[in-house]
Amino acid sequence: MTGSITSQPAPKGSEQPAERPAAQLSPTTPPQEAVLPPRAPEAPAPGTLVGSHYDHCFGCGPQHPAGLRMTVVAGEGLDVTAEFTVGAGHQGGPGLAHGGLLTTAMDETLGSLNWLLHAAAVTGRLETDFVRPVPVDSVLHIRARITGVHGRKIYSAAEGRIGGPDGPVAIRAQALFIQVKLEHFTQHGRPEDIKKALDDPDLFKRARAFEVNP
Ligand SMILES: CCCCC/C=C\C/C=C\C/C=C\C/C=C\CCCC(=O)SCCNC(=O)CCNC(=O)[C@H](O)C(C)(C)COP(=O)(O)OP(=O)(O)OC[C@H]1O[C@@H](n2cnc3c(N)ncnc32)[C@H](O)[C@@H]1OP(=O)(O)O
């Protein structure tokens, strides 16, 4: 390895224009018309566990053999906290957490915010800034909040700290979730998993509840 990337001349026609267009807002930044709705009546009470949305979820499922098994606690408003302990099985570089897994932990936490609105939603876009390395055995303390809702779009942001809940920020994320109907899962999921999920009375009850207010 030479340690440097040889610079090549830019292909013809790809030169920078004399004036760059004004910086665009990220699609994960709520527009001015976005609102902060009240917590849904069905939202988990402040200080209680949000609970896993699906037993086999890689992020939160208690039955997943190698998942992150994250637990998320509802906050007072449109916010949650979560912890993710980085294990030896989560390495990217030696002794350091894999960035993709940290992103998964952020995705899971941000996704759980949707329970506060009682909305079934999927990640449309997720942006992550890795601010400092996260060693194995660290506990990532995550705080996430909804930053706005506009139609089916739910905007949210989170940060993950190490060395304690008020330690330095190691990772930041912003997300755009899109509200979906139950059919999103039933039409696209592998049939045998959908069948099993629908046979689970608890999940079925939960899924039907979404149908009333999709
Ligand atoms: C059978 C029982 C199942 C029961 C399940 C039970 C519970 C589950 C419920 C909730 C889950 C709760 C917690 C989950 C917690 C964490 C889990 C992690 C979350 C995930 O891991 S989840 C997997 C990864 N995720 C996907 O697998 C999505 C794949 N994708 C799609 O399925 C479509 O892409 C979709 C649905 C996103 C949109 O499709 P669509 O056709 O419905 O709507 P459309 O395209 O019109 O978008 C509407 C407006 O959003 C804008 N928009 C869309 N995408 C954008 C982007 N990327 N950037 C900027 N803007 C975007 C458009 O520009 C438009 O904007 P506008 O309205 O202004 O025009």
The ligand as a Tripos MOL2 file, in Angstrom:
@<TRIPOS>MOLECULE
LIG
   69    71     1     0     0
SMALL
NO_CHARGES

@<TRIPOS>ATOM
      1 C1        -47.8160   -9.1100    9.9670 C.3       1 LIG1
      2 C2        -47.5940   -8.3590   11.2300 C.3       1 LIG1
      3 C3        -46.4990   -7.3530   11.1500 C.3       1 LIG1
      4 C4        -46.6420   -6.5090   12.3780 C.3       1 LIG1
      5 C5        -45.5640   -5.4960   12.4730 C.3       1 LIG1
      6 C6        -45.7930   -4.8890   13.7470 C.2       1 LIG1
      7 C7        -45.2370   -3.8040   14.1220 C.2       1 LIG1
      8 C8        -44.2580   -3.0460   13.2840 C.3       1 LIG1
      9 C9        -44.5790   -1.6220   13.4610 C.2       1 LIG1
     10 C10       -43.7250   -0.7190   13.7350 C.2       1 LIG1
     11 C11       -42.3010   -0.9780   13.8930 C.3       1 LIG1
     12 C12       -41.9020   -0.2740   15.1170 C.2       1 LIG1
     13 C13       -40.6670   -0.0500   15.4410 C.2       1 LIG1
     14 C14       -39.5710   -0.3720   14.4930 C.3       1 LIG1
     15 C15       -38.3110    0.0450   15.0800 C.2       1 LIG1
     16 C16       -37.1710   -0.1100   14.4710 C.2       1 LIG1
     17 C17       -37.0190   -0.9350   13.2900 C.3       1 LIG1
     18 C18       -36.0380   -0.3300   12.3660 C.3       1 LIG1
     19 C19       -36.7480    0.2510   11.2130 C.3       1 LIG1
     20 C20       -36.3860   -0.4350    9.9520 C.2       1 LIG1
     21 O1        -35.3340   -0.9400    9.8010 O.2       1 LIG1
     22 S1        -37.5390   -0.4300    8.6940 S.3       1 LIG1
     23 C21       -36.7070   -1.3450    7.4070 C.3       1 LIG1
     24 C22       -35.9480   -0.4830    6.4470 C.3       1 LIG1
     25 N1        -36.8170    0.3210    5.6530 N.am      1 LIG1
     26 C23       -37.4970   -0.1530    4.5870 C.2       1 LIG1
     27 O2        -37.4420   -1.3190    4.2840 O.2       1 LIG1
     28 C24       -38.3080    0.8310    3.7820 C.3       1 LIG1
     29 C25       -38.3030    0.4780    2.3080 C.3       1 LIG1
     30 N2        -38.9640    1.5390    1.5590 N.am      1 LIG1
     31 C26       -40.2910    1.5290    1.3290 C.2       1 LIG1
     32 O3        -40.9730    0.5740    1.6290 O.2       1 LIG1
     33 C27       -40.8560    2.7510    0.6790 C.3       1 LIG1
     34 O4        -39.9160    3.4460   -0.0600 O.3       1 LIG1
     35 C28       -41.4980    3.7100    1.7470 C.3       1 LIG1
     36 C29       -42.6170    2.9750    2.5050 C.3       1 LIG1
     37 C30       -40.4350    4.2510    2.7240 C.3       1 LIG1
     38 C31       -42.1210    4.9120    1.0090 C.3       1 LIG1
     39 O5        -42.8620    4.4400   -0.0790 O.3       1 LIG1
     40 P1        -44.3980    4.8710   -0.3250 P.3       1 LIG1
     41 O6        -44.7480    4.4000   -1.6980 O.co2     1 LIG1
     42 O7        -45.2580    4.4290    0.7940 O.co2     1 LIG1
     43 O8        -44.3900    6.4420   -0.2590 O.3       1 LIG1
     44 P2        -43.6060    7.5170   -1.1470 P.3       1 LIG1
     45 O9        -42.5380    6.9130   -1.9330 O.co2     1 LIG1
     46 O10       -44.6410    8.3340   -1.8470 O.co2     1 LIG1
     47 O11       -42.9360    8.4130    0.0170 O.3       1 LIG1
     48 C32       -43.7570    9.1860    0.8830 C.3       1 LIG1
     49 C33       -43.0380   10.5130    1.0790 C.3       1 LIG1
     50 O12       -41.7770   10.2380    1.7170 O.3       1 LIG1
     51 C34       -40.7000   10.7030    0.9090 C.3       1 LIG1
     52 N3        -39.5820    9.7580    1.0140 N.ar      1 LIG1
     53 C35       -39.6660    8.4090    0.9810 C.ar      1 LIG1
     54 N4        -38.4510    7.8860    1.0820 N.ar      1 LIG1
     55 C36       -37.5960    8.9160    1.1910 C.ar      1 LIG1
     56 C37       -36.1850    9.0080    1.3080 C.ar      1 LIG1
     57 N5        -35.4180    7.9270    1.3670 N.pl3     1 LIG1
     58 N6        -35.6200   10.2370    1.3730 N.ar      1 LIG1
     59 C38       -36.3840   11.3360    1.3270 C.ar      1 LIG1
     60 N7        -37.7270   11.3130    1.2150 N.ar      1 LIG1
     61 C39       -38.3160   10.1270    1.1310 C.ar      1 LIG1
     62 C40       -41.2540   10.7790   -0.5030 C.3       1 LIG1
     63 O13       -40.5290   11.7140   -1.2780 O.3       1 LIG1
     64 C41       -42.6800   11.2130   -0.2450 C.3       1 LIG1
     65 O14       -42.6700   12.5980    0.0230 O.3       1 LIG1
     66 P3        -43.8880   13.5340   -0.4790 P.3       1 LIG1
     67 O15       -45.1010   13.0440    0.2040 O.co2     1 LIG1
     68 O16       -43.4900   14.9230   -0.0470 O.co2     1 LIG1
     69 O17       -43.9320   13.3720   -1.9760 O.co2     1 LIG1
@<TRIPOS>BOND
     1     1     2 1
     2     2     3 1
     3     3     4 1
     4     4     5 1
     5     5     6 1
     6     6     7 2
     7     7     8 1
     8     8     9 1
     9     9    10 2
    10    10    11 1
    11    11    12 1
    12    12    13 2
    13    13    14 1
    14    14    15 1
    15    15    16 2
    16    16    17 1
    17    17    18 1
    18    18    19 1
    19    19    20 1
    20    20    21 2
    21    20    22 1
    22    22    23 1
    23    23    24 1
    24    24    25 1
    25    25    26 1
    26    26    27 2
    27    26    28 1
    28    28    29 1
    29    29    30 1
    30    30    31 1
    31    31    32 2
    32    31    33 1
    33    33    34 1
    34    33    35 1
    35    35    36 1
    36    35    37 1
    37    35    38 1
    38    38    39 1
    39    39    40 1
    40    40    41 2
    41    40    42 1
    42    40    43 1
    43    43    44 1
    44    44    45 2
    45    44    46 1
    46    44    47 1
    47    47    48 1
    48    48    49 1
    49    49    50 1
    50    49    64 1
    51    50    51 1
    52    51    52 1
    53    51    62 1
    54    52    53 ar
    55    52    61 ar
    56    53    54 ar
    57    54    55 ar
    58    55    56 ar
    59    55    61 ar
    60    56    57 1
    61    56    58 ar
    62    58    59 ar
    63    59    60 ar
    64    60    61 ar
    65    62    63 1
    66    62    64 1
    67    64    65 1
    68    65    66 1
    69    66    67 2
    70    66    68 1
    71    66    69 1
@<TRIPOS>SUBSTRUCTURE
     1 LIG1         1 GROUP 0 **** ****
